[in-house]
């Protein structure tokens, strides 16, 4: 909105020419998101507390978590507001990259909201039935895959719509069959949204890792949207993709702003409203930037959390079927899954787990940035 109103004035008043620069608008989106989160956060928390929308704690979880029972949840509303509003203010609203990114965070946020509402407000312990949640996630993935095939956001003479790039390799692409590309996109969206959801188990953990991942993607988006940068780094130039830097910067600012209230001891949890929205947004950005495999590096901590659950469940079911329940209980891979609970069971304080996972997340982001030169 501000871009459309003020950027044209740059022809008459040089000061407004700043709005033509993505770097300036990304900075503006970050600050706006941060301030907006600070402003709406307390009001949202009060509202959630007044309606007794509190977190339900699993009985089998770590004993230290029982004190968190009743902490307001569905705070992901703060993240949604603090991401969407600054993006609408600072990004061009006719950019298809921006439109798709906003639709992704809204779609997944709505699925998470329904799940939280049924689970907490309606008192249904399972929330949204898992298969219905999966249908909602897969539906967006299928629609996004089909949209990118038939209405590509990247010109076909630059990259085929059903292609993706590989980290560490310059100008090397993987081209999928159209039907396989739709499945691939659906998998990325579903896996990414669920990965963030599984990671959201400690105060500030998913929030801080989101800020790191969003910052990394903001830099990648900015670079692939510049002709000079892509020529220097031997990357594909994606016209218009640079505007995703504004969206990612807003997501980063929203995450940092939410972390103010979500840091230990948390005043509010994001719930599925926030975690599914964040995961869907990160997955969509990776798809739009043709960097799906880069998402595995940047979001390696999210991936590790998911793999820990899959490994724990698979091994447990195998031992239970072949050797009985007692043997399966005694030979778990982890003391508890997801991975962050395993370290809690080992005696690490919650703040220690979160801080060390932040360090690992930052390291993964730096490795991903290294792929820009190691090609």
N, C-alpha and C positions, 0 to 999 in steps of 0.2 A: 504493500500500500504506500509506504513512504517512498519506495523506489519509484513507483509510477507517478507520484505527486511531485517529487523533488528532483529526481535525476534529470528530467527535461529542462529544468531551470539552470542546469550547468552551462548551457549555451550562452546565457546572459550573465549569470553570477557565478564566478569561478568556484566559490565555496561549495556550491551544490554539486559540483563535478565529483566530489567525494563519493556521492551515492552511485556513481558508475563503477566504483571499485569494489570487487567482491570482498577483498580483505577488510575494508572499512565496514561494510555491511555485516560481515561475519562477526567482527568485533562488537558492533552495535547489537547484534542478535544475542551474543553471549551476555553482555551487560544487562540487556533488557530481560532476558530469561532469569538471570540471577536475581535482579531486583524484584521481578514479578513473583518469583518463588518466595522471597522474603516477605512480600506484602500479602499474598493470598494464603501462605502457609498457616499462620496462626488462626485465621478465620475458618479454613477448612478443618483444621484439627479440632477446634471448638465445636464445629458442626457435627463432626463424626462422634465426638465424645458425648454431645448432647443426645444424639440418637443411639448411643450405646453400641456403636459399630466397632466392636473390639475383636482383637485377634484370638483365634482358637488355637491352643497349643496342644500338640500331640502328647498323649500320656507316655509314649515310649521314647520321646525325645530326651535330650540332656536335661538333668534335673535343674540346672541353672536357668533354663528357659521358662520354667513354670511361673516365675515372677513377672513374665511379660504378658501373662494372660490378661486380656481386656484392653491392651494397648490399642489405640485407634488404628484401623487399617483402611484400605482403599485410598491411601494417601497418594496413589499414583495419579489421582486427579490433578494434584499440584504439578506433577511432571508434565502431564498432557497439556495443561493450560500454559505452563511456562515454556513449552516447546512450540506449540501451535501458534500462539499469539505473536511471539517475536518473528517467527518465520513468515507469517502473513504481513507483518509490518516491514520487514527488511528484504524479503526475496521477491523477485518478479512473479506475479501470480499467473502469468501465461507460460511459465516454464514447465514442461511436462515432467521433468525430473522432480521438481518441487511438488507438483500435484500428486504424483504417484507416492512420494514419500509421506505426504500428509495423509493420504488415504490409508496407507499402511498402518500408521500409528493410531489413527482413529478406528480402523476396523478391528485391530487386535486389542485396542483399549476397550472397545465395546464388549468383546468376548470376555475379557478379564473382568469388566464391571459386572456383567451378568453373573459370572461365576462367583464373585465376591458377594453380590447381592443375595443370591440364593443361599450361599453358605452361611453368611453372617446375619443378614436381616431376616431372611425367611427361615433360618434355622435348619436348613438341609445340610447335614454334615458333609455330604459328597460334593455339594455345590452343583455346578453344571456337570452333568454326566460326561465322563471322559470322552465317549465317542462323539457326543454332540460338540464338545470343545474342539476335538480333532477335525470334525467336519467343517467347523467355522474356519479353522486355520488352513486346512487344505483347500477350501473354497477360494480363499484369497490367493493362495499360491497358484491354483489352476487359472484363475482369472488373470492374474499378473502375467503368467507364462504365455497365455493366449494373446493378451494385449501386446506384449513385447514382440511376439511373432508377427502379428498382423499390423500393428501400429508401432514399429520400432522407434525408440527415443534416440537411438544412435543411427546416423545415416548408413544405409546398406553398403555404400561404397567405402566406408571406414571399417566396419566390422559386420559380419552377418548377425542378424538378431538372435540366432540360436548358438552363439559362440561365447566363450569365456577365455580370459587370459590366465597365464600361469605365473606365479611369483618366481623370481630369479631368472626368468627367461625373457629376452626381448623379442617382441613381435611374434611370439609363439602362441597359438590359440588352439583351443579344443572346440571343435564344431560338433554339436549334437544333432541327431535327427530331431525334427520339430516336436514329435510326441515325447521323445526322451528329454528334451529341454524343458517341457512343461512339467514333467515328473521331477526333474532336477530342481527347478525353481520352487516347486511345492515342498520338496524335501528341505531345501535351505530355509525357507520361511518357517516351516513347522519346527525344524530342529533348533533354529536360532531362538524362536520365541519360548520354546520349552526349556532350552538351556539356561536362559536368564531366569526363568521361573524357578528352576531347581536351585540356582545359585542364591536366590533371595531367601536365605535362612538365618543370617546373622545381621546384627545392626550395622547398616552402612556398607555391607559387602557388595551386593549387586549394584548399588548406587555409585560407589566409587569406581568400580570396574567399568561401569557404563560411561562415566566421564572420561576415563582413559581411552576407551575404545572409540568414543565419539570424536575425541580430539584427533586421534590418529586418522580416522576416516575423513575428517574435515580437511586435513592436510593433503591426503590423497585426492580428494575431490577437487581441491583448489589446483593441484598440479596437473591432473588429467584434463582440466578445463582450460589450460593455457598452451598455446601452440609452441611458444619458446621453451617452456619447461619440458614438454613431452619430447621435443626434438633432442634436447640435451640429454634426457634420461632414457631415450630409446623406448618410449611408451606410446601407446595409441592415444591420439588426441580425440576426446569425446566432446564435441561442441555442445555447450549448455550445461555440461555436467558440473562445472565449477560452482554453480549455484547451490549444489548440495552441501557445499562448505558452510553456507548460511544455516541450512537445516541442522547439520551436525553440530555446528557451533551453538545453536539454540538448545539442542539436546544436551550438550556438555554443560552449558550454563544452568539448565534446568536441573540436571543431576547434582551439580555442586550446590545449588540453592536448596534442593531437597535434602542433601546430606547434612545441612545445618540442623535439620529436625530429626534426621534418621540416624545420626551418629550415636554411638553408645553413651548413655542409655537412651534408646530411641523413644521419641515422643510420638512417632507415627510410623507405620509400615506402609510400603507401597502397595502390597497385595497383588493379586493377579492383574488388577487394573493397570498397574504400572509395569510389572515384569513382562507380561505378554506384549504390551505396547512397545516397550523398549526392544525386546528381542525381535519383534516383527519389523521395527524400524531399521535396526542394524542389518538384518538380513536383506531387507529391500534395498538399502543403500549399497550393500555389497553387490547385489544383482545388477543394479543400475550402472554401477561403475565397472561391471564385467570383472569383478574381483572376488568372486565367491570363495575361492581357495585361500585368498588373503584373510578372509574372515576367520578361518581356522587358526591362523597365526595370531591375529589381533585379539581374538576371543578365545585363546587357548585355555584360559582358566575356566571359562564357561563350558568349553568342550570337555575338559577334565572332570568337571562336576557331573556332567551328563554321563560320561563313560563310566564313572564310578558307580552310578546307579544301575546302569545296564549290566555291568560286570557283576555287581553284588546280586542283583536279581537273577541273572542267568545261572551263576554258579550255585546259588542257594536252591533254585528250583531243580537243578540237575542232581545235586546231592540228596535233596529231599526225595526225589523220585527213585534214585538208585540205591541210596543207603539209609534212608529214613530221616525223620525230622530232627532227632537228637543229634545225629552226625552233622546235618546241615547247619544247625544252630551253633555247633562247636567249631565249625570250619568256615566261617564267613571270611570273605576277602578283606573287608573293612569292618572295624568295630561298629560303624554305622555309616550309612550313605544318606545324602551326598557327602562328598569328600571333606567338606568343612566340619561336619559333625564327627568324622573319624578323628580329626586332630583335637577336637574338644574332648573326646573320650580318652585321648592319650594324656590329657591334663593341660593342654594349652589354654590359656585364658582367651575368651572371645576376642578381645581387642588385639591379642597377639596373632590369632588366625587371620583376622581381617587385615591387619597391617602387612603381614607377610604375603597374603594373597594380592594386596595392592602392589607390592614390590614385584611379584611375578607378573602381574598384569602389565605393569610399566615395562618390564623387561621384554615381554612379548610384543608390545607396541614398538619398542625400539628395534627388535629383530625385524618386524614388518617394515619399518622405515628403512632398514638396511637393504631391503630388497630393491629399493629404488636405484642403488648404485651397484649392488652385487647382482649383475645380470649377465 
